[in-house]
Amino acid sequence: MKKKLNVIGLIMAMLAFFISSCSNPPSAESLKAINMDSLKVKIQAMEDTYAAGMKAKDAFAIVEYYSDDAISYGPNREPLVGKEAIKNHYTESFAKDTTNTSEVFKVVDLFTDGDMIVEIGSWQEFDSNGKEVNHGHYMSYFQNRNGKYVCVRDMNVSSMPFDKP
């Protein structure tokens, strides 16, 4: 009986080793193949295009940033679920907006395994005279889908003090 338990234990250990070896994260060597400087330039270009869409009040340009199943979390509102909801939100916001503000987004940090990227960034909002009126931080999660990175989830917060009524 003891011999049978040792064989079962050995088989279980081999199975555990096999399963764990199949699910290891990417090696340092494979991550070195990712040019982080180039990736940062690519993501910053996406952020710049997003900002240009905001300035032009072009909801269609903005949603190119997102996947069809994206969820966008923002302050003082429920999450926007899906590309269509995000487009509708910006279309409605732009129709009501008379402030003519503009945004600047800056990539602060990136984390990747090649097929996904987590971006930490900062943003600033300026009035038409170039004076900062708001600023904060954001986090975006991208996936490589069909050879193109798209934002699947994002969230932003303001760093400005909350004005109580």
C-alpha positions in Angstrom: 0.0 0.0 0.0 2.8 2.4 0.9 4.5 1.7 -2.5 1.3 2.5 -4.3 1.0 5.8 -2.4 4.6 6.7 -3.4 3.8 6.0 -7.1 0.6 8.1 -6.9 2.6 10.9 -5.2 5.3 10.7 -7.8 2.7 10.9 -10.6 0.9 13.8 -8.9 4.3 15.7 -8.5 5.2 15.1 -12.2 1.7 16.3 -13.2 2.0 19.5 -11.1 5.5 20.1 -12.5 4.2 19.7 -16.1 1.2 22.0 -15.5 3.3 24.7 -13.8 5.9 24.6 -16.6 3.2 25.2 -19.2 1.8 28.3 -17.5 5.0 30.2 -16.8 5.0 33.9 -17.6 7.1 35.2 -20.4 10.8 34.9 -19.8 13.1 37.9 -19.4 14.6 37.0 -22.8 11.3 37.2 -24.6 10.4 40.5 -22.9 13.8 41.9 -24.0 12.6 41.5 -27.6 9.9 44.0 -26.9 11.2 47.5 -27.6 9.7 49.5 -24.8 10.8 52.8 -26.3 9.0 52.0 -29.6 5.9 50.7 -27.7 5.8 53.9 -25.6 5.9 56.0 -28.8 3.1 53.9 -30.3 0.9 54.3 -27.2 1.7 58.0 -26.9 0.6 58.4 -30.5 -2.7 56.7 -29.6 -3.1 59.2 -26.7 -2.3 62.1 -28.9 -4.9 61.0 -31.5 -7.5 60.6 -28.7 -6.7 64.2 -27.5 -7.0 65.5 -31.0 -10.5 63.8 -31.2 -11.4 65.5 -28.0 -10.3 68.9 -29.3 -12.2 68.4 -32.6 -15.2 67.2 -30.7 -15.1 64.1 -32.9 -16.6 61.1 -31.0 -15.9 58.8 -34.0 -12.1 59.6 -33.8 -12.1 58.9 -30.0 -13.8 55.5 -30.3 -11.1 54.2 -32.6 -9.0 53.9 -29.4 -11.4 51.3 -28.0 -12.3 47.7 -28.6 -15.9 46.9 -29.3 -16.3 45.4 -25.8 -14.5 48.2 -24.0 -15.6 49.5 -20.6 -14.6 53.1 -19.7 -14.8 54.1 -16.0 -15.0 57.8 -15.2 -15.8 60.1 -12.3 -19.4 60.9 -11.4 -21.0 58.5 -13.9 -21.7 54.8 -14.4 -19.3 52.8 -16.5 -19.7 53.1 -20.3 -20.0 49.6 -21.6 -19.2 49.1 -25.3 -17.9 51.2 -28.1 -21.3 52.5 -28.9 -22.0 53.7 -25.4 -18.6 55.5 -25.3 -19.4 57.2 -28.7 -22.8 58.2 -27.5 -21.4 59.6 -24.3 -18.9 61.8 -26.1 -21.4 62.9 -28.8 -23.8 64.1 -26.0 -21.0 65.7 -24.0 -19.7 67.6 -27.1 -23.1 68.8 -28.0 -23.4 70.4 -24.5 -19.9 71.7 -24.2 -19.2 75.4 -24.6 -15.9 75.5 -22.7 -13.5 74.8 -25.6 -11.0 73.1 -23.4 -8.3 70.8 -24.7 -6.6 67.8 -23.1 -3.0 66.5 -23.1 -2.3 62.9 -22.2 1.1 61.7 -21.2 2.3 58.1 -20.9 4.0 57.7 -17.6 4.6 54.0 -17.3 4.0 50.8 -19.4 3.8 47.2 -18.4 3.5 44.5 -21.1 3.9 40.8 -21.9 3.6 41.6 -25.6 -0.1 40.9 -26.2 -1.3 43.2 -23.5 -0.2 46.5 -22.2 -1.1 48.4 -19.0 -0.5 52.1 -19.3 -0.4 54.5 -16.4 -0.7 58.1 -17.6 -1.3 61.7 -16.5 -3.7 64.2 -18.1 -4.2 67.9 -18.1 -7.1 70.0 -19.2 -6.6 73.6 -20.5 -9.0 76.4 -21.2 -8.9 78.3 -24.5 -6.3 80.7 -23.0 -3.9 77.8 -22.2 -4.5 77.9 -18.4 -4.8 74.5 -16.7 -8.3 74.0 -15.3 -8.0 70.3 -14.3 -5.5 67.5 -14.1 -5.3 63.9 -13.0 -4.2 60.3 -13.8 -5.6 57.4 -15.8 -5.0 53.8 -16.4 -5.6 52.0 -19.7 -5.5 48.3 -20.4 -4.8 47.4 -24.1 -4.9 44.1 -25.9 -3.4 43.2 -29.2 -6.3 42.2 -31.4 -5.6 41.4 -35.0 -2.2 43.1 -34.9 -3.5 46.3 -33.4 -3.6 47.5 -29.8 -7.0 48.6 -28.6 -8.1 49.8 -25.2 -10.3 47.3 -23.5 -10.6 49.0 -20.1 -9.8 52.5 -18.9 -10.3 54.6 -15.8 -9.4 58.2 -14.9 -9.5 60.4 -11.9 -9.0 64.1 -11.2 -6.3 65.2 -8.8 -8.1 68.4 -8.1 -9.9 68.9 -4.8 -13.6 68.2 -4.9 -15.7 71.3 -4.6 -18.5 70.8 -2.1 -21.7 72.7 -2.8 
